[in-house]
Amino acid sequence: MGAFYEYYRAADHAAATSRPEHSREIADTSRGVPEFDVVATKWIDPEVALGQLVAFAGRVDYSLGLVETVELYPPPEGAPRSDEGWHALPEDSPYLAGPAIAALPAQARDMLAGVDDARLPMLAEQWATIEEFSHFTADEDEFMLSLTKELVGLARRAKEHDQLLYCWMCL
């Protein structure tokens, strides 16, 4: 099945974690599933792949802690504290099966939001060269530009509304 990462903006942590079992991409207001401004990706994790885009955007060196997320769901304070506790969890526990929600730092949002439109094509080309995308072909250049524009646009809207970026993950 693979990993799915959905980046979205929300007013606060409570709004971001509303109905955590549901994809952020699919809204069902009749069932209480809120609608989010979201960019869905399949394989762009926040700390490595997105972290490198943030580094390129901010013109800083990439390091693993650059996009240090804060885990919100499942709540860290409810996680088992011992091996026995982990082994006692039911198979469908969100601590084992997901999904998970994390907040991205405001610095990451601001670095993406601050990219000048004229730099977007060069930024997408640079991002496409990272090791995690080595299986891509030249045919996917347009996709990378589109994705870069979507993520930068999401960051700009989040900053404009004084919101943070969040990542809903299903691994």
ZIPESUL-V152442 format. One record per backbone hydrogen bond with DSSP energy under -0.5 kcal/mol. CO is the residue of the C=O (numbers start at 0). NH is the residue of the N-H. Records with the same first field share a line. If there is no record, write none. Layout:
BEGIN
CO: NH + NH
END
This chain:
BEGIN
3: 169
4: 40
5: 167
6: 38
7: 165
8: 36
9: 163
11: 15
12: 16
14: 17
16: 19
18: 21
23: 35
24: 26
27: 30 + 32
28: 31
31: 33
32: 27
35: 37
36: 8
38: 6
40: 4
42: 44
44: 49
47: 51
48: 52
49: 53
50: 54
51: 55
52: 56
53: 57
54: 58 + 59
55: 58
62: 65
64: 67
65: 67
66: 68
68: 70
69: 102
72: 100
74: 77
75: 78
81: 85
82: 86
83: 87
84: 88
85: 88
89: 92
92: 95 + 96
93: 97
99: 168
100: 71 + 72
101: 166
102: 69
104: 107 + 108
105: 109
106: 110
107: 111
108: 112
109: 113
111: 114
115: 118 + 119
116: 119
118: 122
119: 123
120: 124
121: 125
122: 126
123: 127
124: 128
125: 128
126: 129
129: 132
130: 133
132: 135
136: 139
137: 140
139: 143
140: 144
141: 145
142: 146
143: 147
144: 148
145: 149
146: 150
147: 151
148: 152
149: 153
150: 154
151: 155
152: 156
153: 157
154: 158
155: 159
156: 160
157: 162
158: 161
163: 9
164: 103
165: 7
166: 101 + 168
167: 5
168: 98 + 99
169: 3
END
